[in-house]
Structures are given as structure tokens and as C-alpha cells.
Amino acid sequence: MLVSSILRISCIGLLGLGLLMTAGPARADLETVPNATAMDEGTQVSEDDDLAEMNLADLMALEITSVSRKAERLSHTAAAIHVITGEDIRRSGVTSIPEALRMAPGLHVANITGNRWAISSRGFSDEFANKLLVLIDGRSVYTPLFSGVFWDVQDVMLEDVDRIEVIRGPGATVWGANAVNGVINIITKKASDTQGGLLTGGAGSYENGFGGFRWGGSVGDDLHYRIYGKYFDRDSLQAEGPGDGEDDWTMSRAGFRIDWRASDRDDLTLQGDIYRGEVGWRTTEFRDYAPLDMGLVSQNIDVEGWNMLGRWTRELGEASEVSVQAYFDRTERPIEFLKEVRKTTDLDMHHRLPLGERHDIVWGAGYRWTTDDTKDSISLMLDPASRSDHLFSAFIQDEIELWKDRLSLTLGSKFEHNDYTGFEYQPSGRLLFTPNDDHTFWASVSRAVRTPSRTDHDVRFPFQATTESFRETFSVAVPTGLPFPFPATVDMSAPVAFDFSVVPFLTGDEDVESERLLSYEAGYRFTPSPRFSIDVAAFYNDYGDLRSVEVGLADSSALEAFIPTAITASLLGASTPTLDEPGVTSVILLANEIEARTHGVEVASHLEVLDWWNVHLSYSWMVVNVHTRSRSLDATSEDSLEHSSPSHMLHVRSLMDLPHGFEIDTSLYYVEGIFGGDVPSNVRVDLRLGWEAREGLRFSVVGQNLFDGRRPEFEDSIFGPRSLVERSVHGMVEWAF
């Protein structure tokens, strides 16, 4: 199948190339990337500049802010970073942020259902991937509930996205805990760069319908604003087996942004968003335990939330400024097995302070208060049901120039205090060598931690059956990546009888520790000509204290001892355990008994074949080795963690600008199979045909997954049939006025 797909792609490419050679070159008419702003916005390209008229060297000179929280050239950054521009998003034809992230080298993006994704960098893919920090305009959307991201509610007006900065590797020195394997920073355009009106809309085989509007204006020369609204309705994917996945998805969202140049030295930004929608969800639910009753449940989850962010930036002098930011975020998510309302208040300050000719210091401090209110179910609960947590943080980083404009050393650390593990530190050292503008060498050593989440600490599986009432024969599959109070190595081909004389339940660990990482990275960037660049990064990661799921014993007041190996064997079906000790409970305990090593190489290149034809190619290779400590009784995590991420990924993207305003854009993705072949290797081909009928009016037709009709991309971490990604087509129109 892979060979035939590649042959078909080659034929299409040759045909397109033949047409283009007869048509001759055409000037690309691309959108703009905005200009120099404060530290949080980064340096951008002015509204009057056209990316089509910029060569590769100019693009590599774009400035990013996610690595050190100050503007620095992309080509002279001591980190593995890739920038997805707003123009990249437009030319891809995608309609959601997760789909746009497929363009980032080394980032694994997989549909679990029509509205849920597994997204991770450098291993440990899962819907609840807990080592990737995600920010939108400086606001963290990484939830303390399970240390991950609810991707189904992360959205903006895609036409307003300036760029998405994707760091592969730790970013904890400036961003703090949970920026372990990477940072995704989604940055929207300034209000001054979105003036006038914009209407968008479309529909297709999977996209039942979507549309949006935006209006930008100004008050005088110094205050600019925009308002927007958008809506989409997406159909369900097909399920493995009869019927569909019942994972349809609708969402309405609106927001605003105001940018005010209050004085020659002061900039103020105020922005906010509000959303509400329905997310289709199908899972297997526990309805009763005496006798055990499980059934497939489908429902539409009502999700809603809003946020408000304000930022003040003051220029203090040449290359010196201070920025103060505050935001409030409220989310409500009533799903069947756990209902949560969360409120977060965050304050942050950072200051750039050059000292002398050799030191460029960035330091800052922050405070975050988050509170939740949960409602439990028969399947899951948190104890206590409501909790407030406080996070205090500070960081300092110094870029030391060892050889003027050639060699620099950056040293720094983040210091935090959280309510779960107390004090944490996350230092790093980065060395950057730029012998000339065409060559960049860098290396780094970093320490990062993933602090415990609410579920790590407080989860309870409320298993309330008595010894007499709980006597049931059952057969059940265990979800990947989620703790579950039954052994995962049970033979699923036949039911297994469990006769408990004690009450089993799942519990978090009040003594759970932070997961830790020691990362070694090195990279090289080479731009031999204005038409070609290559970026290579290699890494070796050493993880300790990763979360494990242990079968254990505990009395009613403490959860301490693990079940001996002999008893564990009994639980796995060798015999029926009888534990008659009064007050003793059989538990599934979350602990820190896993270690891991990962290493790999990532390559990304950009070739401007002709003035009207650009090709991007990226490839990543990774090996994951996981092992449990000798005292661990976790029989499932080692295998699931090792095989949850592909070892090989390849992405080839071609952008062609034709005469008369036409565009042909093609993407090919190859992802190696995961989970031991349960999710097979796949080739995905997306094709977009665009036409600018006149200035400001664009039409496009987008085909996705064209050569593969139905396939899974990931194992569902919740019970239920897998959803299958399908071939789809949709049309789009965009009118700027």
C-alpha cells in the first residue's frame, strides 16, 4: 500500500510539474507576518512586506520569543524550534489547531476520535500527554486536572494566527514545570495588523459547515481593536465496526483584542474569548458493581468557558523592557464520569536587563492560583471534591557573550513552589556558536520536571461493593495510559473470576513525586544559499520517577505497602486470593516506579526550487526504552509507553504558485505504526487548490487523507470502538474588505 501510494503521488507531482513548466513562473501573493513588538509578541514582518518577496535568509531572520522570552533570530537560537506561520496554516487548508500542528517536525499528532487528539513531542503520546506545555498569547492552557490539554476547546480565529512556535525539548527554565518535552506557543496578530473586515465560510464531507467574521478598527493613531466570532459543526468519524463514532463536534466562539500605544514607551493589550459547544463522547461506563454492570454510553458533553488577559509593556531603554501580565480563565466540563469547573488566576512579570557589553539578563516572577469544583460518579471521584492550589515561581537567565557575535553561553534556572511536591528547580545551560551567518551550532543540558496533577494526587475509584456482594465473573479490556483497578495481563479470550475478600479501589498517592528529566541536546543549522536551509537536532533524554500503576495493600488510614509478587500472581488468575486481615484494602496505587531513556534525530529542510515553488521536508527518528524498577508490580506501563509513539515520521510539503492567482499545495505524511502494529503505519496525502479571484477574495478546495479511506491513528485510551480517520473534502471562501 505504501509503494502504490507513493507511485500515485509521484504521478500527480510529475503531472503538476509539467503543467507548471508550460505555465511559467508566477509571483506568489502571500499573507504577511507582523512586525517588531514587545517581548511577548516577538519581532515580525511589517504589513507592507510580502513573504513572496522575501528569500529564505530573510525568513530565517524572523525573531521568536519562546526559548528565552526575549526576541531572538530563529536561525541563531540554541534550541530545536520550528515556526508555523499564519501563511503556512492558510496554505495547508486545515480548520483546527491540532491539524495545523502536523506541520511541525518531530511532533506526533494523531486523531483518537473526531474531537480528541494525542499530541506529543519526543515520545509518550497519549490523549493525556502530560509533558507538553501549550500557551495561547501567553496564557497557559495546560490543565492541572490531569497535566495535559483538552484540545477540543483550544481554538482561535485561524486567520488571526501570526505564528505557532514549537519547541522540541525542555523549556522549563523560563516557562516552568510541565514544559518537559516541548512548548507550543500560539501567538495571534496585533490588532493593528487585522484592520478592516473578514468573512470566512465553508463546508464539506466531514465539515458540515463553518464560518467566521472579524472586524478591526482604530481610535486615533494609537489604539487598535478587533472583534471576531466563529462557528463550526463537524460530523462523526466512522467507528471500527458498525455505526459511527458518535464523536461529532460543534463550537461557537467569540472574542476581542485591544492594543493601545499609551505613550512612546508604554504598550497595553487587553483581550478575551468566550466559547460554548457540544462534544460527542462514547465510552464504556460502569453502572453498578454488584453485580458488575458495564455498558457503552454515548452523550454530548456541553463545554463552555471564557478568559480575559491584560498585558502592560514598558520600554526602559535600548534592548531593555519590563512586562506585566495577568489573566483569568474559567472552564466548565461536565463529562459523564467527572464534572469539573475550574478557575485560574495568573500573574506574571519579566524584565530584560542588559548589563555591560557581555551580559543580557532576563528575570521574572509569577503567581498562579487555581481552584476546582468537581462532582464524582460511580466511575471516578476526586477526594477532596474541591481544591485550591497555589504556584509561586521565579526565574533568571543570563546570556553571556564569550566571543562577540560568535560564541555565547546562556545559563539560567526556574524556581517554583507548588502544593504537591514543594520546591522545584529547573536549570539549563545553552551554548551557541555562529562562525558566520550561514552556520549555527548549539548544544544544551537541561533539567525539567512534570509536577503531579490533581488526579495523580487525589483520584479515587469509588469501589463500594462489599465482600459478600462483589462476586462476579467478567472480562474487560484495559485502557492505554489510564490507571485501572484490574490487572492488564488477564487473558481477554475468556472471562476470569475474581473473588475478593477485600474491597479493591484505585487511589492517587499523597506522596507522589514529580517526574523528572535530564536532557542533552545538540543541533546544527546551515543556510548555504538564499534558496536552501537544513536544520538538524539530536537529543538524549533520561527520565526518572515516571508515573506507574501499582497493585498494593493499605489499611484504612494509610496507603503504604505493595502486594507481594505471589499475591500479584493470584490476582492475574493463578488462583483466587483470600486476604482476611481486618481493615486491609486491595488498591491500585499511583506511584513513581518507572525510568526511561529516549534518543533520536530530527531533520528539517526548506528548498526554494523556483521563485514559485517551495518544498519543505522533515524527518524524525526516535527510540524509546522504558523499564520499571525492581520493586514495581506495574505490568502494563512499560509496554504502552514504549510503543505509544512512532519511531519514524516523514513529512514532505510542496507549495506552488501558478499564474492568475492559482495555488497548488500538497502534503505527504508517513507515520510508522505504533502499539505493536495495532495501529498500522500510514501514509496521508492532503491536497489544496486555491484561487485568488481578486484582491481580498480567495476560494479553495481541500482534500485530506486522499489515498486511504478508513484507518485508526491511535488506540483509544477510553473504552469503546476506535474511530477511523476518513477521506474528506471541503471547500472554503475568504473575503477580506
C-alpha positions in Angstrom: 0.0 0.0 0.0 2.9 2.4 0.8 4.5 1.7 -2.6 1.3 2.2 -4.5 0.5 5.5 -2.6 4.0 6.9 -3.4 3.6 5.9 -7.1 0.3 7.8 -7.3 1.8 10.8 -5.5 4.7 10.8 -7.9 2.4 10.7 -10.9 0.4 13.6 -9.6 3.6 15.6 -8.9 5.0 14.9 -12.4 1.7 16.0 -14.0 1.6 19.2 -11.9 5.3 19.9 -12.7 4.6 19.5 -16.4 1.7 21.9 -16.3 3.8 24.4 -14.3 6.7 24.3 -16.7 4.4 25.2 -19.5 2.7 27.9 -17.5 5.8 29.7 -16.4 6.6 31.3 -13.1 4.1 33.4 -11.2 4.5 35.8 -8.3 3.2 34.3 -5.1 0.7 36.5 -3.3 1.2 35.5 0.3 -0.1 37.0 3.6 2.0 39.0 5.9 3.7 38.2 9.2 3.5 41.2 11.6 6.5 43.5 12.8 8.6 44.2 15.8 6.7 44.4 19.0 7.3 43.7 22.7 8.9 40.7 24.0 5.8 38.6 24.2 4.8 39.3 20.6 8.2 38.8 19.1 9.7 40.5 16.0 7.5 40.2 12.9 7.4 41.4 9.4 5.5 44.6 8.5 2.1 44.6 6.9 3.6 46.2 3.8 6.1 43.3 3.3 5.2 40.3 1.2 6.6 36.9 2.1 6.8 36.0 -1.5 9.4 38.8 -2.0 11.5 37.6 1.0 14.2 35.0 0.4 15.0 32.2 2.8 17.6 34.2 4.6 15.1 36.9 5.4 12.7 34.3 6.8 15.4 32.7 8.9 16.0 36.2 10.4 12.5 36.3 11.8 12.5 36.7 15.6 10.9 34.3 18.1 10.3 34.6 21.8 9.5 31.1 23.2 13.0 30.0 24.0 14.3 32.8 26.2 11.2 35.2 26.5 13.1 37.8 24.5 13.2 38.4 20.8 16.0 36.4 19.0 16.6 35.3 15.5 15.2 32.0 14.5 18.4 30.9 12.9 20.5 31.9 15.9 18.5 30.1 18.6 20.1 27.4 20.8 17.1 25.1 20.7 15.2 22.8 18.4 12.4 25.1 17.3 10.1 25.3 14.3 7.7 28.2 13.4 4.4 27.5 11.7 3.3 30.9 10.2 -0.2 32.1 9.6 0.6 31.7 5.9 1.5 28.0 6.5 -1.9 27.5 8.1 -3.7 29.2 5.2 -1.9 27.2 2.6 -2.5 23.9 4.4 -6.3 24.2 4.4 -6.7 22.9 7.9 -9.5 24.1 10.1 -8.2 23.3 13.6 -5.1 23.9 15.7 -4.3 20.2 16.2 -4.4 19.6 12.4 -2.0 22.6 11.9 0.5 21.1 14.4 1.1 18.2 12.0 3.4 20.6 10.1 5.9 20.8 13.0 8.9 18.4 12.6 9.1 15.8 15.3 5.6 16.4 16.7 3.4 13.4 16.7 -0.3 14.3 16.1 -2.9 11.6 15.9 -6.7 11.6 15.8 -8.2 9.5 18.6 -11.7 10.4 17.7 -13.2 13.2 15.7 -12.7 15.7 18.5 -9.8 14.2 20.6 -6.1 14.0 19.8 -2.9 12.6 21.1 -0.2 15.3 20.6 3.3 15.0 22.0 6.9 15.7 21.3 9.7 13.2 21.6 7.7 10.3 22.9 4.9 9.3 25.4 2.0 10.1 23.1 -1.4 9.9 24.7 -4.6 11.8 24.9 -3.5 12.8 28.4 0.1 13.5 27.3 1.5 15.3 30.3 4.9 16.6 29.2 4.0 19.3 26.7 3.2 22.9 27.7 0.8 24.8 25.5 0.2 28.6 25.6 -2.1 30.9 23.7 -0.9 34.5 23.7 1.0 33.9 27.0 -2.0 32.1 28.7 -1.3 28.5 29.7 -4.0 26.0 28.6 -2.3 23.1 30.3 -4.8 21.8 32.8 -3.9 20.8 36.3 -6.7 18.2 36.3 -4.6 15.6 34.5 -1.5 17.5 33.3 -2.4 17.8 29.7 -4.5 19.7 27.2 -8.2 19.5 26.3 -7.6 20.1 22.6 -11.3 20.2 21.7 -11.7 23.6 23.3 -8.4 25.2 22.2 -9.2 27.4 19.3 -8.8 30.9 17.9 -9.7 32.6 14.6 -7.1 30.8 12.5 -6.8 33.7 10.1 -5.6 35.8 13.1 -2.7 33.5 14.0 0.6 35.2 13.4 2.7 32.1 14.1 2.9 28.9 16.3 6.3 28.5 17.8 7.0 24.8 18.5 10.0 23.9 20.8 11.0 20.3 20.8 12.8 19.6 24.1 12.6 21.2 27.6 11.6 24.8 28.0 11.2 24.7 31.8 13.9 27.3 32.6 11.7 30.1 31.5 8.2 28.5 31.4 8.3 26.3 34.4 7.1 22.8 35.4 5.5 20.7 32.7 7.5 22.1 29.8 9.3 18.8 29.8 9.3 17.5 26.2 8.3 20.7 24.5 6.5 24.0 24.4 3.8 25.1 21.9 3.3 28.8 21.9 0.3 30.1 19.7 0.7 33.8 19.1 -2.0 35.9 17.4 -1.5 39.0 15.4 -1.6 42.5 16.8 -4.9 44.3 16.3 -3.2 46.9 14.1 -2.4 44.0 11.6 -6.1 42.9 11.4 -7.8 46.1 10.3 -10.9 46.0 8.1 -13.4 43.2 7.7 -13.0 39.5 7.1 -15.7 36.9 6.3 -14.9 33.1 6.0 -17.0 30.1 5.4 -17.1 26.6 4.1 -18.5 23.1 4.2 -17.6 19.5 3.1 -18.0 15.8 3.7 -16.7 16.0 7.3 -17.1 19.7 7.8 -20.9 20.1 7.9 -20.4 23.8 8.0 -18.1 26.5 9.4 -17.8 30.3 9.3 -16.3 33.3 10.9 -16.2 37.0 10.9 -13.7 39.6 12.1 -13.7 43.4 12.2 -10.8 45.6 13.0 -10.7 49.3 13.6 -8.9 52.1 15.4 -9.5 55.1 17.6 -6.9 57.7 16.6 -3.5 56.5 15.6 -2.5 54.7 18.8 -5.4 52.4 19.7 -6.4 49.5 17.5 -9.0 46.8 18.2 -10.7 43.8 16.6 -13.7 41.6 17.4 -14.3 38.1 16.0 -16.8 35.3 16.1 -16.7 31.8 14.6 -18.8 28.6 14.5 -18.3 25.1 13.2 -20.2 21.8 13.0 -18.2 18.7 12.3 -19.6 15.2 11.6 -18.7 12.0 13.4 -16.0 9.7 12.2 -16.8 6.1 11.3 -16.2 3.6 14.1 -14.4 0.3 13.9 -17.3 -2.0 13.4 -20.9 -1.0 12.7 -22.1 2.6 13.1 -20.2 5.8 13.6 -18.0 7.0 16.4 -20.7 9.4 17.7 -17.9 11.9 18.1 -19.5 14.9 16.3 -18.3 18.3 17.4 -19.9 21.8 17.4 -18.5 25.0 18.8 -19.3 28.7 18.9 -16.6 31.2 19.9 -16.2 35.0 20.1 -13.5 37.4 21.3 -11.8 40.7 21.1 -8.3 42.3 21.3 -7.3 45.9 22.0 -3.8 47.2 21.6 -3.0 50.7 22.8 0.2 52.6 22.4 -0.3 54.7 25.5 3.0 56.6 25.2 6.3 56.5 23.4 7.4 53.8 25.9 4.2 52.0 27.0 2.0 49.4 25.3 -1.2 48.0 26.7 -3.0 44.9 25.5 -6.4 43.6 26.6 -8.0 40.6 25.0 -10.6 37.9 25.8 -12.5 34.9 24.5 -15.7 33.1 25.3 -16.9 29.7 23.9 -19.6 27.2 24.2 -20.1 23.9 22.4 -21.0 20.2 22.3 -18.5 17.4 22.1 -19.7 13.9 21.1 -18.3 11.3 23.5 -18.7 7.5 23.5 -17.2 5.3 26.2 -17.8 2.2 28.3 -19.3 3.2 31.7 -19.5 1.3 35.0 -23.1 1.4 36.1 -23.0 -0.9 39.1 -20.7 -3.2 40.9 -23.0 -5.7 42.5 -23.3 -7.4 40.1 -20.7 -5.8 37.8 -22.6 -3.9 35.1 -20.8 -2.2 32.2 -22.2 -0.7 29.1 -21.5 1.6 26.1 -22.6 5.1 26.7 -22.9 7.9 24.1 -23.5 11.5 25.1 -23.0 15.1 24.0 -20.8 17.0 26.5 -21.6 20.6 27.0 -18.4 22.5 27.3 -18.0 26.2 28.0 -15.5 28.8 29.2 -14.1 32.3 29.0 -10.9 34.1 29.6 -9.5 37.6 29.9 -5.9 38.7 29.6 -4.2 42.0 30.1 -0.6 43.0 29.5 1.5 46.1 30.0 4.9 46.5 28.5 7.3 49.4 29.2 10.5 50.2 27.3 13.2 51.1 29.7 16.0 51.8 27.2 17.8 50.1 24.4 17.1 46.4 24.5 15.6 46.7 28.0 11.9 46.5 28.9 9.6 45.2 31.6 6.3 43.3 31.0 3.5 42.6 33.5 0.7 40.2 32.5 -2.4 38.9 34.3 -5.2 36.6 33.1 -8.3 34.9 34.4 -9.6 31.6 32.9 -12.8 29.8 33.7 -13.7 26.4 32.2 -16.6 24.0 32.7 -16.6 20.5 31.5 -19.4 18.1 32.7 -18.4 14.7 31.3 -20.1 11.5 32.4 -17.5 10.2 34.8 -16.3 13.5 36.3 -17.7 17.0 36.2 -15.3 19.9 36.7 -15.5 23.7 37.0 -12.0 25.3 37.1 -11.0 28.9 37.7 -7.4 30.1 37.3 -5.9 33.5 38.1 -2.3 34.1 36.9 0.1 37.0 37.4 3.4 37.2 35.7 6.2 39.7 35.4 9.5 39.6 33.4 12.3 42.1 32.9 15.0 42.2 30.3 18.1 43.9 31.6 21.4 44.1 29.6 24.4 44.6 31.8 27.6 45.9 30.2 28.7 44.6 26.9 28.6 40.8 27.7 25.5 40.1 29.8 21.9 40.1 28.7 19.7 39.1 31.7 16.1 38.1 31.7 14.4 37.5 35.0 10.9 37.3 36.3 8.4 36.1 38.9 4.9 34.7 38.9 2.0 33.5 41.0 -0.9 31.3 40.0 -4.0 30.4 41.9 -6.3 27.7 40.6 -9.4 26.2 42.1 -11.7 23.5 41.0 -15.1 22.1 41.9 -15.8 18.5 40.9 -18.7 16.2 41.0 -18.0 12.5 41.2 -19.8 9.5 39.6 -19.8 5.8 40.2 -16.8 5.5 37.9 -14.5 8.2 39.3 -14.1 10.8 42.0 -11.6 13.2 43.4 -11.0 13.5 47.1 -11.5 16.3 48.2 -14.1 17.3 45.7 -12.9 20.9 45.7 -9.4 22.1 45.9 -7.3 25.3 45.6 -3.7 25.2 44.6 -1.0 27.9 44.7 2.1 28.1 42.5 4.9 30.6 43.2 7.7 30.9 40.7 10.8 32.9 39.7 13.4 32.6 37.0 16.6 34.2 35.9 18.6 33.7 32.8 21.8 35.3 31.6 23.1 35.2 28.0 26.9 35.7 28.3 28.8 36.8 25.2 32.1 34.9 25.2 33.2 36.0 21.7 31.5 39.0 20.1 28.7 37.9 17.7 30.1 34.4 17.5 30.0 32.5 20.8 27.6 32.8 23.7 26.7 30.8 26.8 23.2 31.1 28.4 22.7 29.9 32.0 19.6 30.1 34.0 17.0 28.3 36.2 13.4 28.3 37.1 12.5 28.0 40.8 8.9 27.0 41.8 7.0 26.1 44.9 3.8 24.0 44.4 1.3 22.5 46.9 2.1 18.9 45.9 5.9 18.5 46.0 7.1 21.8 47.4 10.2 23.4 46.0 11.4 22.5 42.5 14.3 23.8 40.4 14.9 23.5 36.7 18.3 24.8 35.5 19.7 24.8 32.0 22.9 25.7 30.1 22.9 26.5 26.3 26.0 27.1 24.2 25.6 28.9 20.8 28.4 29.2 18.2 27.8 31.1 15.0 31.0 31.4 13.0 29.1 33.2 10.3 25.5 33.9 9.2 25.3 30.6 7.3 26.3 28.2 10.1 24.9 27.8 13.6 26.0 25.2 16.1 24.3 24.8 19.5 24.2 22.4 22.5 22.3 22.3 25.7 21.8 20.5 29.0 18.5 21.0 30.8 16.6 19.6 33.8 12.8 19.7 33.8 10.0 18.3 35.9 6.4 17.4 35.5 4.7 18.2 38.8 1.8 16.0 40.0 -1.7 16.7 38.7 -4.9 16.7 40.6 -5.7 13.1 39.5 -2.2 11.9 40.4 -2.7 13.1 44.0 -6.4 12.8 44.7 -8.1 10.4 42.3 -10.3 7.7 43.8 -12.1 4.8 42.1 -15.2 4.5 44.4 -15.4 0.8 44.5 -18.1 0.4 47.2 -19.1 -3.2 46.8 -18.9 -5.4 50.0 -17.1 -8.7 50.2 -20.4 -10.6 50.1 -22.0 -8.6 47.2 -18.9 -8.4 45.0 -18.5 -11.8 43.5 -18.6 -11.5 39.7 -17.1 -13.1 36.6 -16.1 -10.6 33.9 -13.8 -9.9 31.0 -12.6 -6.4 30.3 -10.0 -4.6 28.3 -7.8 -2.0 30.0 -7.4 1.5 28.5 -3.9 2.6 27.5 -2.4 5.2 29.7 -5.1 5.3 32.4 -4.8 3.6 35.8 -7.5 0.9 36.3 -8.2 -1.3 39.2 -7.9 -4.7 37.4 -4.8 -6.5 36.1 -4.0 -5.7 32.5 -2.4 -9.0 31.7 -5.6 -11.0 32.1 -6.3 -13.2 29.1 -9.1 -11.4 27.2 -10.1 -14.5 25.3 -12.1 -15.9 28.3 -13.7 -14.4 31.4 -11.7 -14.6 34.6 -13.3 -15.0 38.0 -12.2 -12.7 40.9 -13.3 -13.5 44.4 -12.2 -10.6 46.6 -12.5 -10.8 50.4 -11.4 -7.2 50.5 -12.7 -4.1 48.7 -10.5 -3.0 45.7 -10.2 0.6 44.6 -8.0 3.0 42.8 -6.2 5.8 44.6 -3.8 8.6 44.0 -0.7 9.0 46.1 -0.4 11.8 48.6 3.4 11.3 48.5 3.7 11.2 44.7 6.8 12.9 43.4 7.5 15.0 40.3 8.5 13.2 37.1 12.0 14.4 36.2 14.1 14.8 33.0 17.7 15.4 32.3 18.0 16.3 28.7 21.1 16.6 26.4 20.6 18.2 23.0 22.7 19.4 20.1 21.9 21.0 16.8 23.3 22.4 13.5 21.7 24.9 11.1 23.1 25.5 7.6 21.9 28.0 5.0 24.3 27.7 2.1 22.2 29.9 -0.2 19.1 32.1 -0.1 17.2 29.1 -1.5 18.1 26.2 0.8 18.4 25.6 4.5 18.8 22.5 6.7 18.2 22.1 10.4 19.4 19.0 12.4 18.8 18.3 16.1 19.8 15.3 18.1 18.7 14.5 21.7 19.2 12.1 24.6 16.7 12.2 27.4 17.0 10.5 30.8 13.7 10.2 32.7 13.2 9.2 36.3 10.2 8.8 38.7 7.7 8.4 35.9 4.2 7.6 37.0 3.4 3.9 37.5 0.3 1.9 38.4 1.0 -0.4 41.3 -1.2 -3.2 42.8 -0.9 -2.7 46.6 -2.3 -3.2 50.1 -3.2 -0.4 52.5 -5.2 -0.1 55.7 -7.9 2.5 56.1 -5.6 5.2 57.3 -2.5 4.9 55.1 -1.7 3.5 51.6 1.8 2.1 52.0 2.7 -1.5 51.2 2.7 -3.2 47.8 1.2 -6.6 47.3 3.9 -9.3 47.3 4.6 -11.0 44.0 2.8 -14.2 45.0 -0.4 -12.3 45.6 0.0 -10.4 42.4 0.2 -13.7 40.5 -3.0 -14.7 42.2 -4.7 -11.5 41.0 -3.6 -12.4 37.5 -5.6 -15.6 37.6 -3.3 -18.2 39.1 -5.6 -18.7 42.0 -8.2 -16.8 44.0 -6.7 -14.6 46.7 -8.2 -14.5 50.1 -7.0 -11.7 52.3 -8.8 -11.8 55.6 -6.7 -9.2 57.5 -9.2 -6.8 59.1 -9.2 -3.3 57.7 -7.0 -4.1 54.8 -7.9 -3.0 51.3 -6.6 -4.1 47.9 -5.7 -0.9 46.0 -4.3 0.3 42.7 -1.8 2.9 43.7 -0.3 5.6 41.5 3.5 5.7 42.2 6.8 6.8 40.6 8.5 3.5 39.7 9.3 3.9 36.0 12.5 5.1 34.3 13.0 5.7 30.6 15.6 6.7 28.1 14.9 8.2 24.7 17.2 9.3 21.9 16.7 10.5 18.4 17.4 12.8 15.5 15.2 15.4 13.7 15.9 16.9 10.3 14.0 19.8 8.6 14.9 21.4 5.4 13.5 24.1 3.1 14.2 24.3 -0.6 13.1 27.1 -2.9 13.2 25.1 -6.2 12.0 28.1 -8.2 10.6 31.5 -7.5 7.1 30.0 -7.5 7.8 26.6 -6.0 8.9 25.8 -2.4 9.4 22.4 -0.8 9.7 21.6 2.9 10.9 18.2 4.1 11.2 16.9 7.6 12.1 13.5 9.1 12.4 12.3 12.7 13.7 9.1 14.2 13.4 8.2 17.8 14.0 5.2 20.1 12.2 4.8 23.5 13.4 2.4 26.2 11.2 2.1 29.3 11.8 -0.1 32.4 10.2 -0.5 35.8 12.2 -0.6 38.9 12.7 -4.0 40.5 10.1 -3.4 43.3 7.4 -2.3 40.9 4.4 -4.5 40.1 3.3 -2.4 37.2 2.7 -4.9 34.3 1.4 -2.6 31.7 3.0 0.8 31.6 6.4 -0.3 30.2 5.0 -1.7 27.0 2.4 1.0 26.5 4.9 3.9 27.0 7.5 2.3 24.7 5.1 1.7 21.8 2.8 4.8 22.0 4.9 6.9 19.7 6.2 6.2 16.2 10.0 5.7 15.7 9.9 7.2 12.2 7.9 10.1 10.8 8.3 11.8 7.4 6.6 15.0 6.1 7.0 16.4 2.6 5.2 19.6 1.7 5.1 21.3 -1.7 3.8 24.9 -2.3 3.3 26.0 -5.9 2.1 29.4 -7.1 0.5 29.4 -10.5 -0.4 32.2 -12.9 -3.7 34.1 -12.5 -3.8 33.7 -8.7 -3.9 29.9 -8.5 -2.1 27.8 -5.9 -1.5 24.0 -5.6 -0.3 22.8 -2.2 0.4 19.2 -1.4 1.4 17.4 1.9 2.5 13.9 2.4 2.8 12.4 5.8 4.3 9.0 6.7 3.9 7.7 10.3 5.2 4.4 11.4 2.8 2.0 13.2 2.5 2.1 16.9 1.3 -0.2 19.7 2.9 -3.2 18.2 1.1 -2.9 14.9 -2.4 -2.5 16.4 -2.2 0.9 14.8 -0.6 0.3 11.4 1.8 2.5 9.5 0.0 5.0 7.4 0.6 7.5 4.5 -1.6 10.5 4.5 -1.9 12.8 1.5 -3.6 16.3 1.6 -4.1 18.4 -1.5 -5.3 22.0 -1.7 -6.2 24.0 -4.8 -6.6 27.7 -4.1 -7.5 30.7 -6.3 -7.4 34.4 -5.5 -10.2 35.7 -7.8 -9.4 39.3 -7.0 -7.6 41.1 -4.2 -9.1 40.0 -0.9 -11.3 37.3 -2.3 -10.0 33.7 -2.1 -11.5 30.3 -2.8 -10.0 26.9 -2.1 -10.9 23.2 -2.2 -9.1 20.9 0.2 -8.8 17.1 0.1 -7.5 15.3 3.2 -6.3 11.7 3.6 -7.0 11.2 -0.1 -5.4 7.7 -0.7 -6.6 5.9 2.5 -10.3 5.7 3.2 -10.6 4.5 6.8 -7.8 3.9 9.3 -7.1 4.4 13.0 -4.3 6.8 14.1 -4.3 5.9 17.8 -5.5 3.4 20.4 -8.4 4.9 22.3 -7.5 5.5 25.9 -11.1 5.2 26.9 -13.3 2.1 26.4 -15.2 1.9 23.1 -14.6 1.1 19.5 -11.9 3.0 17.8 -12.7 5.9 15.5 -11.3 5.7 11.9 -9.9 8.7 10.1 -11.6 9.0 6.7 -11.1 10.6 3.3 -12.7 14.1 3.3 -13.1 17.1 1.1 -14.2 20.6 2.0 -14.4 24.0 0.3 -13.5 27.4 1.8 -14.1 31.0 0.9 -12.4 34.0 2.4 -13.3 37.7 1.7 -11.2 40.5 3.2 -12.6 44.0 2.8 
